[in-house]
Amino acid sequence: MTDAALSKPALEVASKGLLTASIMLATIMQVLDTTIANVALPHMASSLNATQEEITWVLTSYIVASAIATPVTGWAAVRLGRRSVLLGCIGGFVLFSMLCGIATGLPEMVIFRIFQGIFGAAIIPLAQSIMLDINPREQFGQAMAIYGAGIMVGPIAGPTLGGYLTEIFNWRYVFLINIPIGILAFFGVAAFLPAEGRKPRRFDFAGFAYLAVAIGSLQMMLDRGQSAGWFTSPEILLYAGLVISGLWAFVIHCWGADDPFVDLGMFRDRNFVMGLIFIFIIGLTLFSGLALLPPLLQRLIGYPVIETGLVMAPRGVGTMVSMLLVGKLVARFDARGLVLFGLLLTAWSLHLMTGMNTAMDSHLIIITGVMQGFGLGFVFVPLSTLTFATIATRFRSDATAMYSLVRNVGSGVGISLVTVVLARMSSVNHEELASTLTAQSQAVRADVPGLIQGSPQLAAIIDQLASQQAAMIAYLDNFFLMMLLTCAAVPIVFLLRSAK
């Protein structure tokens, strides 16, 4: 391929800057909704007359619907045109965000969240696909830096913004804030994204059904696993069976179909396959860490909602700074070296987090947050560049949808994994701590004689302190596990091909 061909983008637009800004507004709007509602759940539960277990469906319904709808993006982009699909998705997302904001009961909230997830599913992969098409290949790094800023800063800023809106205004504003952002994004895309030719492409209902069953069952298994008892429960075993059989049927079907729902030819590209494995691990570590910190800070250390958001905000600052740097560095240095640096920095930050305790101040939280945000920025941008550097243009819409799907599945697995570890290790640690607090213990005889005398008040205080320390140790176990998973991704770096 000649240099002249390399310098020409696949899609010419009138104003690349304004179109990029519009696309990123839509991206940030969508990714904010993955975490912005988390801190508002207790307030929603009381307002909608729902139990704490029932209100989690506000999150689950969105995640499951989005996961099932994401693979449809490639077909819809070809059949209906990316401009039409993106505008429809932004409009639908804004409409159902408004309906979520005025919902009066849990059933209608869950229904609105399902449709919000369906319309939001295509925004991320379409945004990435368009960003790649409007930039020449030598500017993929800078384009992915801008795109990555929205993808990574959104979930990080979500708890901060959600906490502020809930505390100062009302939980409904975590949804209503999407309206002005979505309107700006809609008119920007309508004005600056040209319509492309539509191509006839048969919708493979069988392939979609197999994949939808597998993805939906996996999300339900991850969400219900902890409360149902995992693989001791017939419900979870059923979900696991549906996941395996659905994936098996999907692969066999797509392998022999003339016009499959997902063209398996994209998996012949080694960088793309390695990138999928890599982003799955990043999904595990990034979102599970975000899920662990708010309850740690609020329940164990006693931070209020707004202060929790403020302490976590510097993580986003670290990400933004790294995005500004890596967009330029990826054009000058081997992207694999940048990914390796980001991985090692992220692993080191997780190692430092294993030294946290219930009496600490905010310094360690802020420092590790900045380090982790900075390191993940160095991972995400070069990884996106390497993943799509060598894949054929005809696969781009399907490939970006698959990339988003694998990242979301990774985050779902990660959150379930840390939840299991937290629950089980809290119990194990409490038993170990309690076993040392007996009447026969020399330390108890010397320091806590009230236990020997049978003081119920003192016994309750000691049990509460033991539970607190047991939970803290369980959080540290999770940080250590995330560090090991991050280090496990290091060998994959050397399997990626460097691309000019």
C-alpha positions, 0 to 999 in steps of 0.5 A: 500500500502506498503512502498516498493511500495510507494518508487518505481516510476511508470516509471524507467528511466536511468537518472532522473536528465537529463530527468527532465532538458530536460522536464523543458526546454520544459516547460519553452519554452512553458510557456514563449510564453504565456507572452513574446510576450505581450510587443512586440505587438506594434513593431509587429503591425508596422512591420506587418502593423496591427492595435492595435486591429488586432495585438491582434490576435497574442495572441488570436489565440495562446490561443484559439488553445492551449485551444482546443488542450489541452484535446486531450493530454490524448488520444494521450498519450495513443494511440501514447505513451508519448515519441512520442507525446512529441517529436512531440510537441517539434519539431512542437513548435520549427518549428512554432516558427521559422516561427513566427520569419520570418513572413512577414504579419499578416495572416501568423503570426496568422496561425503560432501562431495557429499551435504553440498553437496546438503543445505547448498544450500537453507539459505542461500536459505531462511534469507534468505527466512524472514528477509524474511517474518518482518519487515515491509518497513520492517525489511528493512534490519535483517533483512538486516544480521543475515543478512549478518553470518552470510553474510560473517563465516562465510567470513572466520572460516573459515580462522582457525577451520579453522587453529586446529582443525587445529593444536590438535586434528585436521583432522577437527574442521573437520567435527565442529564442525558437529554441536553447531551443527547440533543447536541450529539444528535444534531451534530451527527445529523449535520456532519456525518454524510449518508453512506450507501446501503447494502442488502444483507440478510438478517441471520435470525438463527445466528442472532438467536443462538448468540442472544441466548448465550449472551443473555444467559451469561449475563443472568448467570453472572448477575444471579450467581451470588444470590442463588449459590452459583453452581449449587443452584439448578437455575445457575446450572441451566444458565451455564448450559444455555451459554455453552450450547448457545455458543456451540450452536452459534459457531457451528451455524456461522461456520457453514452459513452463506451469509452468517450473522457474524463473519468468522473471517475476522478471527483470522487476523491475529492482532484482532484475536489477541486484542479481544483477549486483552480487552477482556482482561482489561474489562475484568480489572478496570470495572471490577476496581471501580465496583470495589472502591465506592462500597469500600470507601462508604461502608468501611471508611465512612465517606459520604457519597459526594466525598467518595466521588471526589476522592475517585475523581483524580483517577479520571485526571490520570486517564485524561493526561495519559490520553493526551500523551499517548495519542502522540507517542503511539505514532513515534514508538512501538505501541506494544512498548506503550501497552507494556508500560501501562500494564506494569504501572497498573499492576504496581498501583494494584500492588500499592492498594493491597496496603490499604487499611481502615484508618488510612487517609485519602492520599493512598486512594488518590495516588493509586487512582491517578497511577491506575488511570494513567496506566490504563490510558497507556493500555487502552489507546495503543491496544485499540490501535494495534487491534484494528491496524491490520483488519480488513475494512469490510470487517470494521463494523462487525469487529468494533461491535465484537470488541465492545461486546467482549469488553462488556462481558469482561467487565461483567465477569470481573464484577461477579468475580470480585463480588464472590471473592469479597463475600467468601473471603469476608466470611473466611477472614471473620472466622479466622479472626473470631477464632483468636478472640476466645476466653483462652486467648492470652491477649483477650485475658490481658486486654479485653477482660470484658469478653471473659465476664460475658459483657454482651455490649463489648462482645457486639463491639468486638464482633463488629470490629472483626467483621470490619477488618475481615471485610477490609482483608477481603478487599485487599485479596481482591486487589491482589487478584486484580494485580495477578490478572493484570500481570497475566496479560503481559505475555499477550503483548509479545503476541501482538504484531507491530503495525506501521 
